[in-house]
């Protein structure tokens, strides 16, 4: 949910070892880097985000839909407890 929220109004960067990803809107850029450890950068422009509750609810519903599509008969995937709590 964090990376999705950042994509609605800002950007999300994740670096780990020799790999990195930058998410801005619907665009994902993957690139090589040299970083000892893991770094996460969250950039949020609150003026570009709709009402927070609406955004969280939309992201949660999208995640639940994806989890249902990816789940198997043996596994039930759902949004994390914290994600569900945030959307309320």
TABEL-V856223 format. One record per pair of residues at least 12 apart in sequence whose C-alpha atoms are under 8 Angstrom apart, sorted by sequence separation. I is the first residue (numbers start at 1). J is the second residue. If there is no record, write none. Layout:
BEGIN
i = <I	I>
j = <J	J>
END
This chain:
BEGIN
i = <11	12	19	20	67	11	19	20	64	10	11	18	19	64	10	18	19	63	64	7	9	17	18	63	7	8	17	18	6	7	15	17	7	16	17	60	3	15	16	17	16	17	15	16	15	16	60	14	15	60	14	15	13	14	13	14	60	12	13	12	13	12	56	57	11	12	56	57	10	11	10	11	10	53	9	10	53	6	9	6	9	6	9	10	3	9	8	9	8	5	5	5	1	4	1	1	1>
j = <23	24	31	32	79	24	32	33	77	24	25	32	33	78	25	33	34	78	79	23	25	33	34	79	24	25	34	35	24	25	33	35	26	35	36	79	23	35	36	37	37	38	37	38	38	39	83	38	39	84	39	40	39	40	40	41	87	40	41	41	42	42	86	87	42	43	87	88	42	43	43	44	44	87	44	45	88	42	45	43	46	44	47	48	42	48	48	49	49	55	56	59	56	59	59	60	83>
END
